[in-house]
Amino acid sequence: MSLMHLHLLLNHFPVIGALIGIALVATALIRRSSELSRVSLGLFAALGAISVIVFLTGEPAEEAIEKLPGFSEAITEKHEEAALFATVAMAALGALALGALAWFRNRDIPRWIATLTFVMSLGAGTAMSYTAMLGGQVRHTEVRGPVTDAARTENPD
């Protein structure tokens, strides 16, 4: 398996996982459940790590497709910029989650930690979703919408 394949295999986890995690931590807040808070924190810790792996395998994935027809440097650069922000956001959330799990290892997770996790997960999840939408445009021309001037300049037909 190449790094490109690893990127394609894992890139869906941060997006889908964030949606699941948001639902879990919201349910934990509504039910005042420390156990569900702990599960959501564990999920976000894992997603933080996976997000870093996805980001680091992005460049090899780009190199594998940059010579293919329809490749747009402008779209790919926009995806890379969004990916950096989203990865930092998810990694920060993952670090907070891991720290909270360690700090409150033998105690209930405080409600304020679950609330902070919920707020941060909304931001990180939104950033990941936007990044995924841009990533889809890299190879799926059907979701690009109108061709941008930058893309038209790079690939004149």
Secondary structure, DSSP 4 states (H G I P E B T S, - for coil): --HHHHHHHHTTHHHHHHHHHHHHHHHHHHHT-HHHHHHHHHHHHHHHHHHHHHHHTHHHHHHHHTTSTT--HHHHHHHHHHHHHHHHHHHHHHHHHHHHHHHTTTSPPPHHHHHHHHHHHHHHHHHHHHHHHHHHHHH-GGGS-SPPHHHHHHS--
